[in-house]
Amino acid sequence: MILHLRSALFLIWFAIVSIVMNVGSLPLLLLPPRFTLISAKIWAWLVLFGLRWGAGLGFEVRGAIPGARSLVAVKHFSTWETIALLAILPLPAIVMKQSLLKIPFYGWYSRKMRMIAIDRSAGGKAIRHMYSRAIGALDDGRPIVVFPEGTRKKPRAPPDYKPGIAALYVQLGIPCVPATHNSGLFWTGLFLRRPGTIVLRFLEPIPPGMPRHEFMGLLESRIEEATNNLLSQTPLDEQLNKE
């Protein structure tokens, strides 16, 4: 009962913060993108604050936080990591589904912030578009965030890494920083937020210049091994397996 009440409290906070920030930031759409990015970062920190205060769900960061001109490949379990990375990284350019641009406010701000929206059904054209937008982001001194499996996965689901991340790695010629977390054990579904601490871990960077197939094998092994270690070390994992 308390779990559901605290989850509801957070969702109320999330709704209030989102409405106030979305409406209040509309004039920023007339200004350079950096102003919208800063506003989004403030929104993200407010959401994380409300998550800790309302639902009792905090987080900690392990490893070196990537800086500008880096490619960050992140495991995708929930909405939490999209919010946290927006708060933690220096004005990141996040690769996202093009369909999300149709969402009012969210889509408007994503366009203004020059997020990298791609149409997955476009094949090679989508890769070329992603590369072009990524070059622009790097020129602006922004890290690029990619979810290499393309969509959210449940904890311990079989991995399914897409080739787009390898194409971007080879074409950009910059280090790739693998990253993982255990948000899927705490941020469950549309409503439930379990109390605890989400661990976000940035792993050892993969240097540029590796052949595509070797890079993909190394990226997947590093992320999956670190993910399984995090999940197994989270006390809540045993509880979820019994439910």
C-alpha positions as a printed NumPy array, in Angstrom:
array([[  0.   ,   0.   ,   0.   ],
       [  2.775,   2.422,   0.968],
       [  4.671,   1.491,  -2.212],
       [  1.696,   2.473,  -4.349],
       [  1.109,   5.692,  -2.432],
       [  4.728,   6.766,  -2.836],
       [  4.636,   5.883,  -6.519],
       [  1.504,   8.001,  -6.899],
       [  3.168,  10.87 ,  -5.04 ],
       [  6.054,  10.818,  -7.471],
       [  3.747,  10.759, -10.497],
       [  1.921,  13.814,  -9.155],
       [  5.272,  15.578,  -8.757],
       [  6.332,  14.464, -12.236],
       [  3.117,  15.814, -13.776],
       [  3.348,  19.179, -12.002],
       [  7.028,  19.701, -12.835],
       [  6.511,  18.654, -16.456],
       [  3.511,  20.933, -17.   ],
       [  5.2  ,  23.943, -15.395],
       [  8.504,  23.434, -17.231],
       [  6.904,  22.614, -20.589],
       [  4.651,  25.654, -20.574],
       [  7.187,  27.979, -18.978],
       [  9.912,  27.022, -21.454],
       [  7.909,  27.727, -24.607],
       [  9.593,  31.133, -25.164],
       [ 12.944,  29.31 , -25.265],
       [ 11.941,  27.799, -28.596],
       [ 12.701,  31.225, -30.091],
       [ 16.233,  31.229, -28.66 ],
       [ 19.357,  29.17 , -29.498],
       [ 19.128,  25.437, -28.635],
       [ 21.466,  25.715, -25.639],
       [ 18.781,  27.517, -23.627],
       [ 16.291,  24.701, -24.212],
       [ 18.952,  22.125, -23.309],
       [ 19.641,  23.877, -20.019],
       [ 15.912,  24.029, -19.274],
       [ 15.612,  20.295, -20.014],
       [ 18.527,  19.586, -17.694],
       [ 16.789,  21.513, -14.892],
       [ 13.605,  19.531, -15.549],
       [ 15.533,  16.248, -15.378],
       [ 17.156,  17.137, -12.046],
       [ 13.766,  18.155, -10.633],
       [ 12.3  ,  14.811, -11.701],
       [ 15.179,  12.922, -10.071],
       [ 14.73 ,  14.983,  -6.906],
       [ 11.025,  14.124,  -6.813],
       [ 11.806,  10.464,  -7.42 ],
       [ 14.083,  10.43 ,  -4.375],
       [ 11.768,  12.506,  -2.21 ],
       [  8.475,  10.932,  -3.242],
       [  9.238,   7.305,  -4.105],
       [ 12.444,   6.863,  -2.087],
       [ 14.342,   5.951,  -5.261],
       [ 17.781,   7.545,  -5.511],
       [ 20.779,   6.814,  -7.701],
       [ 24.55 ,   6.697,  -7.727],
       [ 27.036,   7.008, -10.567],
       [ 30.079,   4.745, -10.878],
       [ 32.935,   5.27 , -13.286],
       [ 34.097,   8.368, -15.13 ],
       [ 31.291,  10.466, -16.605],
       [ 31.891,  10.865, -20.369],
       [ 32.619,  14.351, -21.637],
       [ 32.307,  16.023, -25.017],
       [ 33.079,  14.171, -28.249],
       [ 32.225,  10.722, -26.968],
       [ 29.814,   8.013, -28.06 ],
       [ 27.906,   6.594, -25.1  ],
       [ 26.202,   3.203, -25.567],
       [ 23.671,   2.555, -22.797],
       [ 21.551,  -0.415, -21.769],
       [ 17.856,   0.489, -22.015],
       [ 15.405,  -0.755, -19.371],
       [ 13.118,   2.189, -18.659],
       [ 12.433,   5.902, -19.015],
       [ 14.682,   6.55 , -16.022],
       [ 17.957,   6.422, -17.952],
       [ 16.77 ,   8.919, -20.559],
       [ 16.017,  11.365, -17.753],
       [ 19.18 ,  10.64 , -15.757],
       [ 21.522,  10.924, -18.753],
       [ 19.962,  14.244, -19.689],
       [ 20.725,  15.466, -16.172],
       [ 24.197,  13.961, -15.74 ],
       [ 25.868,  14.301, -19.144],
       [ 26.957,  17.679, -20.582],
       [ 24.116,  18.581, -22.982],
       [ 23.842,  15.149, -24.643],
       [ 22.453,  14.468, -28.121],
       [ 20.273,  11.367, -27.706],
       [ 19.411,   9.045, -30.601],
       [ 15.64 ,   8.537, -30.511],
       [ 12.738,   7.203, -32.589],
       [ 11.454,   9.702, -35.12 ],
       [  7.862,   8.95 , -34.106],
       [  8.507,  10.591, -30.733],
       [  8.77 ,  13.965, -32.475],
       [  5.006,  13.862, -32.984],
       [  4.36 ,  14.119, -29.235],
       [  3.309,  17.686, -28.26 ],
       [  5.905,  19.575, -26.205],
       [  8.27 ,  16.574, -26.058],
       [  8.675,  16.543, -29.812],
       [  8.952,  20.328, -30.051],
       [ 11.699,  20.484, -27.472],
       [ 13.517,  17.461, -28.892],
       [ 13.679,  19.153, -32.287],
       [ 14.932,  22.359, -30.741],
       [ 17.569,  20.516, -28.738],
       [ 18.722,  18.816, -31.947],
       [ 18.255,  15.312, -30.652],
       [ 19.056,  12.682, -33.283],
       [ 15.69 ,  11.325, -34.449],
       [ 15.806,   8.418, -36.91 ],
       [ 13.296,   6.387, -38.896],
       [ 14.311,   2.79 , -38.253],
       [ 12.456,   1.577, -41.341],
       [ 14.614,   3.751, -43.628],
       [ 17.62 ,   1.375, -43.569],
       [ 20.837,   2.902, -44.895],
       [ 19.217,   6.316, -45.197],
       [ 18.612,   6.323, -41.443],
       [ 22.289,   5.512, -40.801],
       [ 23.418,   8.371, -43.035],
       [ 21.019,  10.764, -41.336],
       [ 22.177,   9.634, -37.9  ],
       [ 25.815,  10.16 , -38.898],
       [ 25.137,  13.649, -40.259],
       [ 23.327,  14.731, -37.103],
       [ 25.982,  13.134, -34.903],
       [ 28.735,  15.121, -36.64 ],
       [ 26.799,  18.315, -35.923],
       [ 26.455,  17.361, -32.255],
       [ 30.17 ,  16.608, -31.942],
       [ 31.003,  19.953, -33.536],
       [ 28.909,  21.564, -30.793],
       [ 30.92 ,  19.698, -28.147],
       [ 28.108,  17.338, -27.148],
       [ 28.329,  13.618, -26.308],
       [ 26.119,  11.268, -28.334],
       [ 23.913,   8.764, -26.501],
       [ 22.75 ,   5.578, -28.226],
       [ 20.659,   2.702, -26.897],
       [ 22.3  ,  -0.083, -28.958],
       [ 19.356,  -2.476, -28.696],
       [ 17.051,   0.199, -30.067],
       [ 14.254,  -0.341, -27.569],
       [ 13.634,  -1.087, -23.92 ],
       [ 14.276,  -4.579, -22.58 ],
       [ 13.192,  -6.351, -19.427],
       [ 15.963,  -7.291, -16.973],
       [ 17.679, -10.554, -18.025],
       [ 15.958, -10.603, -21.423],
       [ 18.202, -11.944, -24.235],
       [ 20.303,  -9.123, -25.753],
       [ 19.54 ,  -7.863, -29.256],
       [ 22.166,  -5.353, -30.354],
       [ 21.517,  -3.491, -33.613],
       [ 24.221,  -2.682, -36.211],
       [ 23.563,   1.073, -36.133],
       [ 25.885,   1.608, -33.163],
       [ 28.763,  -0.106, -35.01 ],
       [ 28.222,   2.025, -38.108],
       [ 28.296,   5.167, -35.998],
       [ 31.415,   4.026, -34.118],
       [ 33.322,   3.279, -37.342],
       [ 32.253,   6.448, -39.144],
       [ 32.841,   8.865, -36.271],
       [ 36.213,   7.472, -35.211],
       [ 35.778,   8.418, -31.544],
       [ 35.868,   6.363, -28.315],
       [ 32.713,   4.536, -27.292],
       [ 31.829,   4.454, -23.601],
       [ 29.621,   1.452, -22.684],
       [ 27.236,   2.077, -19.807],
       [ 24.712,   0.067, -17.857],
       [ 22.427,   0.292, -14.83 ],
       [ 19.758,  -1.606, -12.925],
       [ 16.808,   0.773, -13.363],
       [ 14.587,  -2.028, -14.649],
       [ 14.374,  -3.49 , -11.145],
       [ 12.991,  -0.256,  -9.686],
       [ 11.209,   1.687, -12.439],
       [  8.624,  -0.931, -13.424],
       [  5.785,  -0.269, -15.836],
       [  3.94 ,   3.017, -16.119],
       [  3.199,   3.407, -12.416],
       [  5.286,   1.453,  -9.92 ],
       [  8.52 ,   2.945,  -8.55 ],
       [ 10.261,   0.744,  -5.981],
       [ 12.439,   2.404,  -3.302],
       [ 16.171,   1.819,  -3.379],
       [ 19.222,   3.018,  -5.278],
       [ 19.671,   2.771,  -9.029],
       [ 23.319,   2.279,  -9.987],
       [ 24.459,   3.866, -13.254],
       [ 27.88 ,   2.562, -14.246],
       [ 30.103,   3.934, -16.998],
       [ 32.547,   1.273, -18.178],
       [ 36.02 ,   1.431, -19.675],
       [ 35.95 ,   3.255, -23.036],
       [ 36.459,   1.279, -26.221],
       [ 39.12 ,   3.096, -28.275],
       [ 38.395,   4.   , -31.909],
       [ 39.719,   1.982, -34.825],
       [ 38.449,  -1.525, -34.095],
       [ 36.874,  -3.566, -36.916],
       [ 33.1  ,  -3.464, -36.824],
       [ 32.487,  -7.104, -35.811],
       [ 35.136,  -6.994, -33.077],
       [ 33.658,  -3.78 , -31.715],
       [ 30.147,  -5.252, -31.593],
       [ 31.347,  -8.366, -29.798],
       [ 33.313,  -6.366, -27.235],
       [ 30.532,  -3.834, -26.674],
       [ 27.894,  -6.494, -26.081],
       [ 30.091,  -8.602, -23.809],
       [ 31.106,  -5.63 , -21.662],
       [ 27.599,  -4.266, -21.26 ],
       [ 25.927,  -7.627, -20.675],
       [ 28.529,  -8.824, -18.178],
       [ 28.365,  -5.581, -16.208],
       [ 24.551,  -5.588, -16.381],
       [ 24.264,  -9.142, -15.065],
       [ 26.675,  -8.308, -12.254],
       [ 24.611,  -5.275, -11.253],
       [ 21.339,  -7.194, -11.366],
       [ 22.741, -10.061,  -9.297],
       [ 24.207,  -7.666,  -6.723],
       [ 20.914,  -5.79 ,  -6.243],
       [ 19.049,  -7.209,  -3.211],
       [ 15.728,  -6.426,  -4.849],
       [ 16.518,  -8.873,  -7.658],
       [ 16.012, -11.891,  -5.434],
       [ 12.71 , -10.501,  -4.233],
       [ 11.467,  -9.938,  -7.799],
       [ 12.417, -13.458,  -8.824],
       [ 10.186, -14.824,  -6.062],
       [  7.17 , -12.726,  -7.074]])
